[in-house]
Amino acid sequence: MARQHNLMMHVPSSSFVSFIHLLLAALVATAQNAPSQVRVGVILDLKSPVGHRRRTGIQMAVEDYYAGHPASATKVVLHFRDSEGDVLRAASAAVDLIKNAQVQAIIGPPTSAEAEFVSHIGDRAHVPVLSYSATSPELSAAQTPFFVRTTANDSFQTAPVAAVLRAFNWRAAAVLYEDSPYGMGILPALADALQGVSAKIMDRASVPSDADDARIDAVLYHLMAMPTRVFVVHMLYPLAARLFRRAKKAGMMSEEYVWVATDGVGGFIDRLSPEDVDAMQGVVSLQPYVELTDDVNNFSARLRERSRLENPSDADVVDLTLMRLWSYDTAWAIASAVEAASVPSPAFQTPQQGTALTDLDRLGVSATGATLLKAVLATTFDGIAGKFKLVDGQLQLQAYEVVNIIGKGARTVGFWTPEFGITKDLSPDSAKVLKQILWPGEPRSTPKGWTVSPNGRMLLVAVPVKNGFKQFVDITVNSTTGETKITGYCIDVFDEVMKSLPYPVSYRYVPNNDSFESYNNFVNLVRDLEVDMIVGDVTITASRMAEVDFTMPFTESGWSMVVTVQKDTSSTMWIFVQPLSTSLWLASLAFFIFTGFVVWMIEHRINPEFRGTPWQQFGLIFYFAFSTLVFSHKEKLESNLSRLVVIIWVFVVLILTSSYTASLTSMLTVQKLQPTVTNVRELQRRGHYIGYQEGSFIKSSLTKMGFEESKMRMYSSEDEYADALSRGSANGGVAAVFDEIPYLKLFLSQYCDGYMMVGPIYKTDGLAFVFPRDSPMTGDVSRGILTLAESEKMTKIEKAWFSEPGACRGPSSAAIGSSSNLSFQSFAGLFIITGVASSLMLLLYLATFAYRERDELRAAEPTAGSGSVSLRKLRAWMQHYDRKDLRSPTFKTWNDESLRNGNESGNRAPSPRWMGEGSQRNGATSPFSVSVRSEMNVASSVEETPASDALDNSSEQEEEGATINSLEITQSPSFVQSSR
């Protein structure tokens, strides 16, 4: 020691100074390279074991971050404060952290109520507040921009809750919620979600967090009296555990009951005692889905070990897995955001104001708050709880897990994701259903979600007491036994529907006299819950639907009016054209002309009776066709083709004339009836009285149409309708009765003569059964009505009460006014037959003509005049067609007879009468020089006869003309040569 002391004493003073300088320089360099510290406050309930776990987990998150990022330029320094689970203490802790510790961000506090106060303080000081456990939707970045929710918003789980109800077709539910910001914040979003799946919230029951058993029992018994058996529970697990224990004691954890709980229950299963779990058997709940990866298991093991060392007394405390994971990711996100934004040391601007009354007034504004908030909102990473991503200042969840509490814990029965909804697992191809669920009471089938009678009593079904139209509802009382018997069409329909329901319904009919005055008062019985439903002839109207619910209608809809009829004495001079429609008249005329043309085409070359001047032939076409109407045609047909055409046409004419005669006879002889009134305006203009059925809504409808109430008269039966209409408006009756279509048809079926339904049909929705608003039976009964309407049972019921449809058609058929005219559609088949037959015969004739005359036609084409080839060919064909067909049997036989007659005449006289003197003298103009001439040339030869011979009667001229043609042929050289 002495030697060392001596050595030190001998060190030069200059070297010692240099050493000190080097040491100071190293210290300065180290201080310059040290990371900048960022202060972050953490508010926890440090009096609870769970608060101890949260503190340890947050510390581990910061340590793990900087262990993985050793070169970070910043470092988060945590400052913990204890809220002791109190809202004011949490607010005081926030003020202390900002004012004294000058933190640049705050993590916590644990509850929504505490977070609401702290978020407003942080928003005022521009200090971001990150909460991993405040789930109330009432907290939002829209109200406090510096509030960041690093957990799931409770409103997110309303969609999976609604999806569960939709999966089992439950249309109504009652909501039980905790009377706190946590419990009440979900209600608006839950109502919207249920409405999106056509479900309704039947009732909302709040339960204070400090409620005693008596208060909880009162709430449960109130809900037990409701028809719905589906209950949605949203409350934290301590209160939920007490609720289910009382529900089990009240018998509400048995069959028919359905309990769906939010993640306030499902996410805290690990904290429930065995007794609490036993009371929740069959409950379906939700919890945010977190994949249990190796990182999660590693962190959980390290957390338990470190907590055991730091807090040995908390070793057996059960901590919620999800919350400790979110708190870990929140601390990691703060460290990551601080590094990304290069947040400097804290700097607060002192408020520029006068007297500071409280610590809140003395809070400064953080200069780094906005930068840090922006960095936090942009932070994204894969945390141990899943993907950490903030949208609108809130953590986005990938999926919810649907669990069923059975046995000693919970079993996963499915998942819900925003993309696919309910699925069995998270694979894209998974079935969109849940696994088998064990419901409360372990029923064999899924509960229907409601009960017909909550207290087990028989349902009261009101029926109207009617004075008329008792086919709908008829109430009779046995005078001896006093027994009331209720029958009718409406009763039979309702009974059949009740039998078809998948569950038994016990009910009894209760006659009610309120229907006498107004059916609106009758419907109000259901609105006021005096009866459970109404069965009768109640019409669906908009005003009634505002008070009650209606099923699907079971009768046709609409209302109109019935009036008397009178004889129609009017007539017209053109009635003879009415039996046939315009189209049939035109079609008949066209086929008359077409048939005559076809016959002329076939007979023109071979039949002398179809030859002559053009005007004679044109007239012959019309005359021959129209003469078939009375079968007076005298022209002899030579061709079998034309005979077939005429035979078919005569058959058509026979049917047409017979039908025309029958229709015209009917128009002239059948009694024609017309309504006395045709429209509503006529009733109003003439000031007629009108009638309606008692208790009907039609009275108010008529008032809206402009009828005065003094002009309306009320009736109750079919007989009163008939009596009032027969007496008329001037004699104490009415001119028209307004009622619904079913009643009017029933009236007309009983009174067949003298009445008819006229005017427009005003639309209504028909008759239906009445239920209270939001009754779960309405949908089932509506489906039963549709099923019954599609079966034969409905037809049998209608026949039983209203007889066969059309059994008594009444005056409606006779009152049409006249028989309907005959249309072309009725005879289209006949016209097709005759048209096709005539066309085929014409085509066959033209083909035969072209083939037989082909040589003559080709020879005649060069001499057919000028023009194109087609024109000359057409002219040659027409000229040749106009000539007689001398090869036909008609002209051959005629020529032979004429030849014999001509020779005999020549022996008796030197010359025929028709030659005349002029013809004998002038041999050059002798008609014998022409071998074949048309009938036109014959006519010109006749004109050359003397005037005295022209005075002969027409029959002699025709005979002499025929002789001329015969002699011309026989005297011609070619004929003589051929004879030789």
Secondary structure, 3 states (H helix, E strand, C coil): CHHHHHHHHCCCHHHHHHHHHHHHHHHHHHHHHCCEEEEEEEEECCCCHHHHHHHHHHHHHHHHHHHHCCCCCEEEEEEEEECCCCHHHHHHHHHHHHHCCCCCEEECCCCHHHHHHHHHHHHHHCCCEEECCCCCCCCCCCCCCCEEECCCCHHHHHHHHHHHHHHCCCCEEEEEEECCHHHHCCHHHHHHHHHHCCCEEEEEEEECCCCCHHHHHHHHHHHHCCCECEEEEECCHHHHHHHHHHHHHCCCCCCCCEEEECHHHHCCHHHCCHHHHHHCCCCEEEEECCCCCHHHHHHHHHHHHHHHHHCHHHCCCCCCHHHHHHHHHHHHHHHHHHHHHCCCCCCEECCCCCCCCCHHHHCCEECCHHHHHHHHHHCCEEECCEEECEECCEECCCCEEEEEEECCEEEEEEEEECCCEEECCCCCCCCCCCCCCCCCCCCCCCCCCECCCCCCCCEEEEEECCCCCCCCCEEEECCCCCCEEEECHHHHHHHHHHHHCCCCCCEEEEEEHHHCCCHHHHHHHHHCCCCCEEEEEEECCHHHHCCCEECCCCCCCCEEEEEEEEECCCCCCCHHHCCECHHHHHHHHHHHHHHHHHHHHHHCCCCHHHCCCHHHHHHHHHHHHHHCCCCCCCCCCCCHHHHHHHHHHHHHHHHHHHHHHHHHHHHHHCCCEEECCCCHHHHHHHCCCEEEECCCCHHHHHHHCCCCHHHEEEECCHHHHHHHHHHCHHHCCCCEEEEEHHHHHHHHHHCCCCEEEEEEEECCCCEEEEECCCCCHHHHHHHHHHHHHCCHHHHHHHHHHHCCCCCCCHHHCHHHCCCCCECHHHHHHHHHHHHHHHHHHHHHHHHHHHHHCHHHHHHHHHHCCCCCHHHHHHHHHHHHHCCCCCCCHHHHHHHHHHHHHHHHHHHHCCCCCCCHHHHHHCHHHCHHHCCCCCHHHHHHHHHCCCHHHHCCCHHHHHHHHHHHHHHHHHHCHHHHHHHC
